[in-house]
């Protein structure tokens, strides 16, 4: 198996997990919450395996660089960081609903990386400007910051939805979202 197989499986795993999150958002179940957390972690492990294989494949080709050098690798790595931050955030704040807002971003990035005609998934040598050990540290810290921003953005959307529903008492359905104070703390 190669990295493309694992990364393709990851795209479908994230889409499946996203559907589970939406289902959980409307039909709360403690068992489903445990299944969703496990499915998200398994999907992240598959994603990690795909990235690790891609890195190994670059060494086999003689290039030997972390998969962060082109648009395909950037989208795939960014999705990995987003899901990692989501899992850490859900663990810290003890909420299982934010994946319904965050996983669409990771899923769309993975799908775009796989399906867009202008995104090439070949492993290529680094251009001279990127041939530095600082590439890894610089790009990973940037991606983690962008991922934290993406999770914050999604929690802000949930906050706005919850805040509007709270002001209009005739509408129900806000019980599915986390408490407004928790959403404020997350964002």
Buried (B, 14 or more C-beta within 10 A) or exposed (E): EEBBEBBBBBBBBBBBBBEBBBBBBEEEEEEBBEBBBEBBEEBBEBBBBBBEBBBBBBEEEEEEBBBBBBBBBBBBBBBBBBBBBBBEBBEEBEBBBBBBBBBBBBBBBBBBBBEEEEBEBEBBBBEEEBEEEEBEEEBBEEBBEBBBEBBBEBBBBBBEBBBEBEEEEEEEEBEBBBEBEBBBEBB
